[in-house]
Amino acid sequence: CPPPGVLLLCHRPPAWGRAARQPPCLPLAPCRAFSNNKILVELDESSGVATMKFKSPPVNSLSLDFLTEFCISLEKLENNRACRGVIFTSAVPKIFSSGLDITEMCGKTTEHYAEFWRAVQEMWLRLYGSNMVTVAAVNGSSPAGGCLLALSCDYRIMVENPKFSIGLNEAQLGIVAPFWFKDTFVNVVGHRVAERSLQLGSLHPAPEAHKFGVVDELVPEEKLQEKAAAVMAQWLALPDHARQLTKSMMRKAVLDRLLAHREEDIQNFISFISKESIQKSLRMYMEMLKKKKS
């Protein structure tokens, strides 16, 4: 296995349809270490497909460090002409991503809240607006910000395990999902499903998530990577320019809305998260999580 956080450049046969029989990646000089060891990126230059694995146990929470490394990793792949698509998945069992790190939003300074929220915005802007084909291979539960990450991809495949759930459950924590979370969700599932799910803070078990269109496909866990590679190959068979222009046309209005109101969105987040009632809710939720662990 490679050292944590190392970018592997793999020369091997194309990935689609043969994922289970591929030889392991061999690191080629130079190997580049990322900043925080929370993400592992493997790039197969022969197929043009990268795999980004989240490896920030216990639950791949979207901390400031994680978000920063995510954006750096994605930017490196965007700037690499050999890379045309990215598959996102988790190296942590039973969890894709638990969403935003609550410790980043509780008991911190105004400056920290601003820095954190700007990083959350940056993650979404880069992923939702990426020119690359993006496939989420969801191999565990994915609430809140983890769901947003998956929703921002072009295609979502989830393990068909009813114990795994996905959804924007902010309302359960006493938090309101920002307008661009909502816009992304509406674009995937439609207005009525999004409205109901957001108001109830619903976490949809995998079969229900597929029924409502939160994910595009369910597969057995052992078939997940193979299926993701096959879907990626299907999307990459199209001319890049046509696919990229179509994607931009479909997503531009939503992206532009945040870009036009980015600073206002940050100030709204700071104002909201700084309220004592919200801080109290977050502290109670953190205490509940501690009791569950114990």
SERO-4910 file (N, C-alpha, C, O; in steps of 0.05 Angstrom, whole numbers):
BEGIN
 pado doro    nc1    nc2    nc3   cac1   cac2   cac3    cc1    cc2    cc3    oc1    oc2    oc3
  Cys    A     17    -24      0      0      0      0     17     25      0     39     25     12
  Pro    A      9     46    -13     25     70    -14     23     85     12      5     80     29
  Pro    A     43    103     17     41    120     41     16    137     40      6    143     19
  Pro    A      6    145     64    -18    161     65    -15    187     49      6    201     52
  Gly    A    -35    194     33    -35    220     20    -18    222     -4    -12    244    -14
  Val    A     -9    199    -15      9    199    -38     -7    198    -64    -26    182    -66
  Leu    A      0    214    -84    -13    212   -110      1    191   -126     25    193   -131
  Leu    A    -14    171   -134     -3    149   -150     -9    154   -180    -32    159   -187
  Leu    A     11    151   -196      7    153   -225      9    124   -235     31    113   -236
  Cys    A    -13    112   -244    -13     84   -250    -15     80   -280    -33     91   -293
  His    A      2     63   -291      1     56   -319     -9     27   -320      5      9   -311
  Arg    A    -33     23   -330    -45     -4   -330    -68     -4   -351    -74     18   -361
  Pro    A    -79    -27   -357   -101    -28   -377   -125    -11   -368   -128     -6   -344
  Pro    A   -142     -2   -387   -165     14   -379   -182      0   -358   -183    -25   -357
  Ala    A   -194     16   -340   -206      5   -316   -233     -8   -321   -240    -27   -307
  Trp    A   -249      2   -341   -276     -7   -342   -279    -37   -347   -265    -48   -364
  Gly    A   -296    -50   -331   -303    -78   -335   -282    -97   -325   -287   -122   -325
  Arg    A   -259    -87   -315   -239   -105   -306   -228    -97   -278   -206   -105   -271
  Ala    A   -244    -82   -264   -235    -70   -238   -226    -92   -219   -206    -88   -205
  Ala    A   -240   -114   -218   -234   -135   -198   -209   -150   -204   -197   -163   -186
  Arg    A   -199   -148   -230   -176   -164   -237   -151   -148   -242   -131   -158   -252
  Gln    A   -152   -122   -236   -129   -105   -242   -107   -109   -222   -112   -115   -199
  Pro    A    -82   -107   -231    -60   -108   -212    -59    -83   -195    -71    -62   -203
  Pro    A    -46    -84   -172    -45    -60   -155    -29    -38   -168    -12    -43   -185
  Cys    A    -35    -13   -160    -21     10   -170      8      9   -161     14      1   -139
  Leu    A     26     17   -179     54     19   -171     62     49   -173     59     61   -193
  Pro    A     73     60   -151     80     88   -151    103     94   -170    123     79   -170
  Leu    A    100    115   -185    121    123   -203    133    149   -194    119    166   -183
  Ala    A    159    152   -197    172    177   -189    163    199   -208    160    194   -232
  Pro    A    158    223   -198    158    230   -169    131    225   -156    110    231   -168
  Cys    A    131    215   -132    107    213   -116    103    239   -100    122    249    -89
  Arg    A     79    250   -101     75    276    -87     56    272    -64     34    261    -66
  Ala    A     65    281    -40     49    279    -16     31    303    -14     40    326    -18
  Phe    A      5    299     -7    -13    321     -2     -9    332     26      7    322     41
  Ser    A    -24    353     32    -18    368     56    -26    355     82    -14    359    103
  Asn    A    -48    339     82    -59    330    107    -65    300    110    -75    291    131
  Asn    A    -58    285     90    -61    256     91    -90    247     96    -95    225    107
  Lys    A   -109    263     87   -137    255     91   -150    245     65   -173    235     66
  Ile    A   -136    247     43   -146    238     17   -124    224      2   -101    233      2
  Leu    A   -131    202    -11   -112    188    -28   -122    189    -56   -145    183    -62
  Val    A   -105    198    -75   -113    200   -103    -96    181   -119    -72    180   -117
  Glu    A   -110    165   -135    -97    147   -154   -105    155   -182   -129    156   -189
  Leu    A    -86    160   -199    -92    169   -227    -81    148   -246    -58    142   -247
  Asp    A    -99    136   -261    -93    117   -283    -91    133   -309   -111    139   -321
  Glu    A    -66    139   -317    -63    156   -340    -72    143   -366    -79    157   -385
  Ser    A    -71    116   -367    -79    103   -392   -109    105   -397   -118    107   -421
  Ser    A   -125    107   -376   -154    110   -380   -163    139   -375   -185    146   -383
  Gly    A   -146    155   -363   -153    183   -356   -172    185   -333   -184    206   -329
  Val    A   -173    164   -316   -192    164   -293   -176    164   -267   -158    148   -263
  Ala    A   -184    182   -249   -172    183   -222   -193    173   -202   -217    175   -207
  Thr    A   -183    161   -181   -200    154   -158   -191    169   -134   -168    169   -127
  Met    A   -210    184   -122   -204    199    -98   -217    185    -74   -242    184    -72
  Lys    A   -201    175    -56   -211    160    -33   -209    177     -8   -187    188     -2
  Phe    A   -231    180      6   -231    195     31   -221    176     54   -232    155     58
  Lys    A   -200    185     67   -189    168     88   -183    186    113   -160    189    121
  Ser    A   -204    195    125   -203    212    149   -221    201    170   -242    211    176
  Pro    A   -212    178    183   -229    165    203   -233    184    227   -216    201    232
  Pro    A   -255    180    242   -272    156    239   -294    159    219   -305    138    210
  Val    A   -301    184    210   -326    186    193   -322    205    169   -341    214    157
  Asn    A   -297    210    161   -292    228    138   -307    254    140   -319    264    121
  Ser    A   -307    266    164   -321    292    167   -306    314    151   -282    313    148
  Leu    A   -322    333    142   -311    354    125   -300    376    142   -313    397    146
  Ser    A   -277    372    153   -263    392    169   -250    412    150   -249    408    126
  Leu    A   -240    433    162   -225    453    146   -201    441    132   -196    446    109
  Asp    A   -187    424    146   -164    410    134   -173    392    111   -160    392     90
  Phe    A   -194    377    115   -204    359     94   -212    375     70   -205    368     47
  Leu    A   -228    396     74   -237    412     52   -214    425     36   -215    426     11
  Thr    A   -194    434     50   -171    446     37   -157    426     20   -149    431     -2
  Glu    A   -153    402     31   -139    381     16   -156    371     -8   -145    365    -29
  Phe    A   -182    370     -4   -200    363    -25   -197    382    -49   -194    373    -72
  Cys    A   -197    408    -44   -195    428    -65   -168    426    -79   -166    429   -103
  Ile    A   -147    423    -63   -120    420    -74   -118    396    -93   -108    397   -115
  Ser    A   -129    373    -83   -129    349    -99   -144    352   -125   -135    344   -146
  Leu    A   -168    364   -123   -184    367   -147   -171    386   -167   -172    382   -191
  Glu    A   -159    407   -157   -145    426   -174   -122    413   -189   -118    418   -213
  Lys    A   -107    396   -175    -85    382   -188    -95    364   -210    -82    363   -232
  Leu    A   -117    351   -206   -128    334   -227   -139    350   -250   -136    342   -273
  Glu    A   -152    372   -244   -163    390   -265   -140    400   -283   -143    403   -307
  Asn    A   -117    405   -271    -94    416   -286    -78    395   -300    -59    401   -314
  Asn    A    -84    369   -295    -70    347   -308    -85    338   -333   -107    328   -331
  Arg    A    -73    343   -356    -87    337   -381    -93    307   -385   -110    300   -400
  Ala    A    -78    291   -370    -83    262   -371   -108    253   -357   -118    231   -362
  Cys    A   -119    271   -340   -143    264   -324   -168    275   -337   -170    299   -341
  Arg    A   -188    258   -342   -213    266   -353   -237    261   -335   -259    272   -339
  Gly    A   -233    244   -314   -255    238   -297   -245    229   -269   -223    219   -266
  Val    A   -262    232   -249   -256    225   -222   -278    209   -209   -302    216   -211
  Ile    A   -271    187   -196   -289    171   -180   -284    177   -151   -261    174   -141
  Phe    A   -304    186   -136   -301    192   -107   -313    169    -91   -335    160    -96
  Thr    A   -297    160    -71   -306    139    -54   -292    141    -27   -276    159    -23
  Ser    A   -299    122     -9   -288    124     18   -270    100     24   -277     77     16
  Ala    A   -249    104     38   -231     83     48   -239     75     77   -227     57     88
  Val    A   -259     89     88   -268     83    115   -293     66    114   -312     74    101
  Pro    A   -294     43    127   -317     25    125   -343     38    134   -344     53    154
  Lys    A   -364     33    120   -392     40    127   -398     69    126   -421     77    134
  Ile    A   -380     86    117   -386    115    116   -373    127     91   -349    122     86
  Phe    A   -389    142     76   -378    157     54   -367    183     64   -343    189     62
  Ser    A   -384    200     76   -376    223     91   -398    232    110   -421    232    102
  Ser    A   -391    238    134   -412    246    154   -420    275    151   -438    284    165
  Gly    A   -408    289    132   -415    317    128   -398    337    143   -376    330    151
  Leu    A   -407    361    145   -391    382    157   -383    375    186   -398    365    201
  Asp    A   -358    381    192   -347    376    218   -359    396    238   -354    420    237
  Ile    A   -375    386    257   -389    403    276   -370    418    294   -376    441    302
  Thr    A   -347    407    299   -327    420    317   -317    446    304   -308    464    318
  Glu    A   -319    448    277   -311    473    263   -332    495    266   -326    518    261
  Met    A   -356    487    275   -378    507    277   -386    513    305   -406    526    310
  Cys    A   -372    502    325   -381    504    353   -359    516    370   -337    505    372
  Gly    A   -364    540    382   -346    552    401   -321    564    388   -300    566    402
  Lys    A   -323    572    363   -300    583    349   -304    613    345   -325    624    351
  Thr    A   -283    626    334   -285    655    329   -300    661    303   -303    643    286
  Thr    A   -308    686    300   -321    695    275   -302    690    252   -311    682    230
  Glu    A   -277    696    256   -257    692    234   -256    663    225   -253    657    201
  His    A   -257    645    245   -255    617    238   -280    608    223   -278    593    203
  Tyr    A   -303    617    232   -328    610    217   -327    619    188   -335    605    170
  Ala    A   -316    643    184   -314    654    157   -295    637    140   -301    630    117
  Glu    A   -272    630    151   -253    614    137   -264    586    130   -261    576    108
  Phe    A   -278    574    149   -290    548    145   -311    549    124   -311    532    106
  Trp    A   -329    568    125   -351    569    106   -341    575     78   -352    565     58
  Arg    A   -320    591     76   -309    597     50   -297    571     38   -299    567     13
  Ala    A   -286    554     55   -275    528     45   -297    510     36   -294    495     17
  Val    A   -320    510     50   -343    494     42   -353    503     15   -358    487     -3
  Gln    A   -356    529     12   -364    541    -14   -345    532    -37   -353    524    -58
  Glu    A   -319    534    -31   -299    528    -51   -300    499    -60   -298    493    -83
  Met    A   -305    481    -40   -307    453    -47   -330    449    -67   -327    435    -87
  Trp    A   -353    461    -61   -377    457    -78   -372    470   -105   -379    458   -126
  Leu    A   -362    495   -106   -358    509   -131   -339    493   -150   -345    491   -174
  Arg    A   -318    482   -138   -299    467   -155   -311    440   -164   -307    433   -188
  Leu    A   -326    427   -147   -336    401   -154   -360    403   -173   -362    390   -193
  Tyr    A   -380    420   -166   -404    424   -182   -397    435   -209   -411    430   -229
  Gly    A   -376    452   -210   -369    464   -236   -346    451   -250   -336    462   -270
  Ser    A   -338    427   -241   -315    414   -253   -320    406   -282   -342    397   -289
  Asn    A   -300    409   -299   -301    401   -327   -298    370   -330   -306    359   -350
  Met    A   -288    357   -309   -284    328   -310   -310    314   -305   -329    325   -294
  Val    A   -312    289   -314   -334    272   -307   -330    264   -278   -309    255   -270
  Thr    A   -351    267   -262   -349    261   -233   -370    240   -226   -394    243   -231
  Val    A   -361    218   -213   -378    196   -205   -374    191   -175   -351    188   -166
  Ala    A   -396    191   -160   -395    184   -132   -401    155   -128   -422    145   -135
  Ala    A   -381    140   -117   -385    112   -110   -390    111    -80   -371    109    -64
  Val    A   -415    113    -73   -423    117    -45   -424     90    -30   -443     74    -33
  Asn    A   -403     84    -15   -401     58     -2   -405     59     28   -393     45     44
  Gly    A   -424     77     37   -431     80     65   -451    102     68   -459    115     48
  Ser    A   -458    108     92   -477    130     97   -465    157     90   -441    161     91
  Ser    A   -483    176     83   -473    202     73   -493    224     79   -508    232     61
  Pro    A   -495    232    104   -513    254    112   -502    282    105   -478    285    102
  Ala    A   -521    301    104   -514    330    104   -493    336     82   -497    331     59
  Gly    A   -471    348     91   -450    356     72   -439    333     55   -430    337     33
  Gly    A   -439    309     67   -431    285     51   -450    280     28   -442    272      7
  Cys    A   -476    284     34   -496    282     13   -492    303     -9   -494    298    -32
  Leu    A   -486    328      0   -481    349    -19   -458    342    -38   -459    347    -62
  Leu    A   -437    330    -27   -414    322    -43   -423    303    -64   -415    305    -88
  Ala    A   -439    283    -56   -448    263    -76   -467    276    -96   -465    270   -120
  Leu    A   -486    293    -87   -505    306   -105   -490    323   -126   -501    328   -148
  Ser    A   -467    333   -119   -452    351   -137   -439    336   -160   -429    349   -179
  Cys    A   -437    310   -158   -425    294   -179   -445    290   -203   -469    295   -200
  Asp    A   -434    281   -225   -451    276   -249   -468    251   -245   -490    249   -257
  Tyr    A   -459    231   -230   -473    206   -227   -467    194   -200   -444    197   -190
  Arg    A   -487    181   -188   -484    170   -161   -492    141   -161   -514    134   -169
  Ile    A   -473    124   -152   -478     96   -148   -475     90   -119   -455     98   -106
  Met    A   -494     76   -107   -493     70    -78   -495     40    -73   -508     26    -88
  Val    A   -482     32    -52   -484      4    -44   -513     -2    -35   -525     14    -21
  Glu    A   -524    -25    -44   -552    -31    -39   -555    -43    -11   -565    -66     -8
  Asn    A   -547    -28      9   -550    -37     37   -569    -18     51   -563      6     53
  Pro    A   -592    -28     60   -612    -10     73   -602      2     99   -615     21    109
  Lys    A   -579     -7    110   -568      5    134   -553     31    127   -548     47    145
  Phe    A   -547     35    101   -534     59     93   -555     79     84   -574     72     70
  Ser    A   -552    104     92   -571    125     85   -557    150     75   -533    154     79
  Ile    A   -573    167     61   -562    191     50   -584    212     49   -607    206     45
  Gly    A   -577    237     54   -596    259     54   -586    284     66   -565    284     80
  Leu    A   -600    306     62   -593    332     74   -610    334    100   -632    344     99
  Asn    A   -598    326    122   -613    324    147   -608    347    166   -611    345    190
  Glu    A   -600    370    155   -593    393    171   -615    401    191   -610    409    213
  Ala    A   -641    399    182   -663    408    199   -664    392    226   -672    403    246
  Gln    A   -654    367    225   -654    352    250   -634    364    271   -637    359    295
  Leu    A   -615    379    261   -595    391    279   -602    420    286   -587    433    299
  Gly    A   -625    429    276   -633    456    281   -619    476    262   -618    500    267
  Ile    A   -609    465    240   -594    482    221   -610    483    195   -624    463    188
  Val    A   -608    505    180   -622    508    155   -601    503    132   -580    516    132
  Ala    A   -608    486    114   -590    481     91   -588    507     74   -609    518     68
  Pro    A   -565    516     66   -562    540     50   -576    537     23   -582    515     14
  Phe    A   -580    560     10   -596    560    -15   -582    543    -36   -595    531    -53
  Trp    A   -555    543    -36   -542    528    -57   -541    498    -52   -540    482    -71
  Phe    A   -543    489    -26   -549    461    -20   -576    454    -32   -580    434    -46
  Lys    A   -596    472    -26   -623    467    -36   -625    466    -66   -637    448    -77
  Asp    A   -612    485    -79   -612    486   -108   -601    460   -120   -612    449   -140
  Thr    A   -579    451   -109   -567    426   -119   -585    403   -116   -588    386   -134
  Phe    A   -599    401    -93   -617    379    -87   -641    380   -106   -649    360   -116
  Val    A   -653    404   -109   -676    407   -127   -668    398   -156   -684    385   -169
  Asn    A   -644    405   -165   -636    398   -192   -634    368   -196   -636    358   -218
  Val    A   -630    353   -173   -627    324   -175   -654    310   -172   -660    292   -188
  Val    A   -670    318   -152   -694    302   -146   -720    316   -152   -741    304   -150
  Gly    A   -719    341   -159   -744    356   -164   -753    371   -139   -744    365   -117
  His    A   -771    390   -143   -778    409   -121   -793    395    -98   -787    400    -75
  Arg    A   -813    378   -105   -830    367    -83   -814    348    -65   -816    350    -41
  Val    A   -798    330    -77   -782    312    -60   -762    328    -44   -758    322    -20
  Ala    A   -750    348    -56   -730    364    -41   -743    379    -18   -732    380      4
  Glu    A   -767    391    -24   -780    407     -3   -787    389     21   -782    397     44
  Arg    A   -799    366     16   -806    348     38   -782    338     53   -782    338     78
  Ser    A   -762    330     38   -738    319     51   -723    340     68   -713    334     89
  Leu    A   -721    364     57   -707    385     72   -722    393     97   -710    397    118
  Gln    A   -749    396     95   -764    403    119   -763    382    141   -761    389    165
  Leu    A   -763    357    133   -762    335    153   -733    328    160   -729    312    179
  Gly    A   -714    338    146   -686    330    151   -682    301    147   -669    287    162
  Ser    A   -694    291    125   -695    262    120   -668    250    113   -653    261     97
  Leu    A   -663    227    125   -641    210    116   -653    186    102   -667    170    115
  His    A   -649    182     76   -662    161     61   -645    136     60   -622    137     51
  Pro    A   -655    114     70   -641     88     66   -637     83     36   -651     94     19
  Ala    A   -616     68     30   -608     65      2   -631     59    -18   -633     72    -38
  Pro    A   -649     40    -12   -671     34    -31   -689     59    -35   -698     64    -57
  Glu    A   -695     73    -13   -711     97    -16   -697    119    -31   -709    134    -46
  Ala    A   -671    122    -26   -655    142    -40   -656    137    -70   -657    156    -86
  His    A   -655    111    -78   -657    105   -106   -684    111   -117   -687    121   -139
  Lys    A   -705    104   -102   -732    109   -110   -737    139   -115   -751    146   -135
  Phe    A   -726    156    -98   -731    185   -101   -711    198   -119   -713    222   -125
  Gly    A   -691    184   -129   -672    195   -148   -648    209   -135   -633    222   -149
  Val    A   -645    206   -109   -622    217    -95   -596    204   -106   -576    217   -109
  Val    A   -598    178   -111   -576    163   -124   -588    151   -150   -611    146   -152
  Asp    A   -570    147   -169   -579    137   -195   -581    107   -197   -595     96   -213
  Glu    A   -565     93   -180   -563     64   -183   -555     52   -156   -540     64   -141
  Leu    A   -564     27   -151   -555     11   -128   -542    -14   -139   -551    -26   -158
  Val    A   -520    -21   -125   -505    -46   -133   -495    -60   -108   -492    -47    -87
  Pro    A   -490    -86   -109   -477    -99    -87   -449    -86    -82   -436    -76   -100
  Glu    A   -441    -87    -57   -416    -73    -49   -392    -83    -66   -375    -67    -73
  Glu    A   -391   -109    -71   -368   -120    -85   -367   -112   -115   -347   -115   -128
  Lys    A   -390   -101   -125   -391    -92   -153   -389    -62   -156   -389    -52   -178
  Leu    A   -386    -47   -134   -387    -18   -134   -366     -6   -152   -372     10   -170
  Gln    A   -340    -13   -147   -319     -1   -162   -320     -9   -192   -314      8   -210
  Glu    A   -327    -33   -197   -329    -42   -225   -351    -27   -240   -348    -19   -263
  Lys    A   -374    -23   -226   -396     -8   -238   -388     22   -242   -394     33   -263
  Ala    A   -375     33   -223   -366     61   -225   -347     65   -249   -349     84   -264
  Ala    A   -330     46   -253   -311     47   -276   -326     44   -302   -319     57   -322
  Ala    A   -347     27   -303   -362     23   -327   -378     48   -334   -380     56   -357
  Val    A   -390     61   -314   -405     86   -318   -386    107   -328   -393    122   -346
  Met    A   -363    109   -315   -344    129   -323   -336    125   -353   -334    145   -368
  Ala    A   -331    100   -361   -324     95   -389   -346    104   -408   -340    114   -429
  Gln    A   -371    100   -400   -394    108   -417   -394    138   -421   -398    148   -443
  Trp    A   -389    153   -399   -389    183   -401   -365    193   -416   -367    212   -431
  Leu    A   -342    180   -413   -318    189   -426   -318    181   -456   -301    191   -471
  Ala    A   -336    164   -464   -338    158   -493   -348    181   -510   -344    181   -534
  Leu    A   -360    201   -497   -370    224   -511   -348    245   -515   -328    245   -500
  Pro    A   -350    261   -536   -330    283   -539   -330    302   -515   -352    311   -506
  Asp    A   -307    307   -504   -305    324   -480   -319    351   -483   -333    360   -466
  His    A   -314    364   -506   -324    391   -509   -354    393   -508   -366    411   -496
  Ala    A   -368    373   -521   -397    373   -521   -408    368   -493   -426    381   -484
  Arg    A   -396    348   -479   -405    342   -452   -400    365   -433   -418    372   -417
  Gln    A   -377    377   -435   -370    399   -417   -388    424   -421   -397    436   -402
  Leu    A   -393    431   -446   -410    454   -452   -439    449   -443   -452    467   -433
  Thr    A   -448    424   -446   -475    417   -437   -477    419   -406   -496    430   -395
  Lys    A   -457    408   -393   -456    409   -364   -456    438   -354   -470    445   -336
  Ser    A   -439    455   -366   -438    483   -359   -465    496   -363   -473    512   -346
  Met    A   -478    490   -385   -504    502   -391   -525    495   -370   -541    512   -361
  Met    A   -524    470   -361   -543    460   -341   -538    471   -313   -557    474   -298
  Arg    A   -513    476   -307   -506    483   -279   -498    512   -275   -495    521   -252
  Lys    A   -495    527   -296   -484    554   -294   -501    573   -276   -490    587   -260
  Ala    A   -527    572   -279   -544    590   -264   -541    586   -234   -541    605   -218
  Val    A   -539    560   -225   -537    554   -197   -509    563   -187   -507    574   -165
  Leu    A   -488    558   -202   -462    566   -194   -460    597   -193   -449    608   -174
  Asp    A   -471    610   -213   -470    640   -214   -484    652   -190   -476    673   -180
  Arg    A   -506    639   -181   -521    650   -159   -504    651   -133   -504    671   -119
  Leu    A   -488    630   -128   -471    631   -104   -448    651   -109   -442    667    -91
  Leu    A   -436    651   -133   -414    669   -138   -423    699   -134   -407    715   -125
  Ala    A   -447    705   -142   -457    732   -139   -464    740   -110   -464    763   -103
  His    A   -468    720    -93   -476    725    -65   -457    711    -45   -465    705    -23
  Arg    A   -433    707    -54   -415    691    -37   -409    704    -10   -411    691     11
  Glu    A   -402    729    -10   -396    743     15   -421    745     33   -419    742     57
  Glu    A   -443    751     20   -468    752     35   -475    725     48   -484    724     71
  Asp    A   -469    704     34   -474    677     44   -456    671     68   -465    658     87
  Ile    A   -431    680     67   -413    676     89   -423    691    114   -423    681    136
  Gln    A   -431    716    110   -441    732    132   -467    720    144   -471    721    168
  Asn    A   -484    710    127   -508    697    137   -501    672    153   -514    667    174
  Phe    A   -482    657    145   -473    633    160   -462    642    187   -469    629    207
  Ile    A   -445    662    187   -433    671    212   -455    680    232   -454    674    255
  Ser    A   -474    696    221   -495    706    238   -512    684    250   -519    684    273
  Phe    A   -518    664    233   -535    642    241   -521    624    261   -532    617    282
  Ile    A   -496    616    254   -482    596    271   -473    608    297   -468    593    316
  Ser    A   -471    635    299   -462    648    324   -485    651    344   -479    657    367
  Lys    A   -509    646    336   -532    649    355   -529    629    377   -522    605    372
  Glu    A   -535    637    402   -532    619    425   -550    595    422   -543    573    431
  Ser    A   -574    599    411   -593    576    408   -581    555    389   -584    531    394
  Ile    A   -568    564    368   -555    545    349   -531    532    362   -527    507    359
  Gln    A   -515    547    376   -492    536    390   -500    515    410   -487    495    414
  Lys    A   -522    521    424   -533    502    444   -541    476    430   -536    454    440
  Ser    A   -555    478    407   -563    454    392   -539    438    384   -539    413    385
  Leu    A   -519    451    374   -495    437    365   -481    423    389   -471    401    386
  Arg    A   -479    437    411   -467    425    435   -482    400    444   -470    380    451
  Met    A   -509    402    444   -525    379    451   -521    356    432   -520    332    441
  Tyr    A   -518    362    406   -514    340    387   -487    327    391   -484    303    388
  Met    A   -466    344    397   -440    333    402   -440    315    426   -426    294    427
  Glu    A   -454    323    447   -456    307    471   -470    280    465   -463    259    476
  Met    A   -491    281    448   -505    257    441   -486    238    426   -487    213    431
  Leu    A   -469    248    408   -450    232    394   -430    219    413   -422    196    409
  Lys    A   -421    235    433   -402    224    452   -414    201    468   -401    181    473
  Lys    A   -440    203    475   -453    182    490   -456    157    473   -453    135    483
  Lys    A   -462    161    447   -464    138    429   -437    123    427   -437     98    426
  Lys    A   -415    138    425   -389    126    423   -382    110    448   -371     88    447
  Ser    A   -390    121    472   -384    107    497   -402     84    502   -400     70    523
***
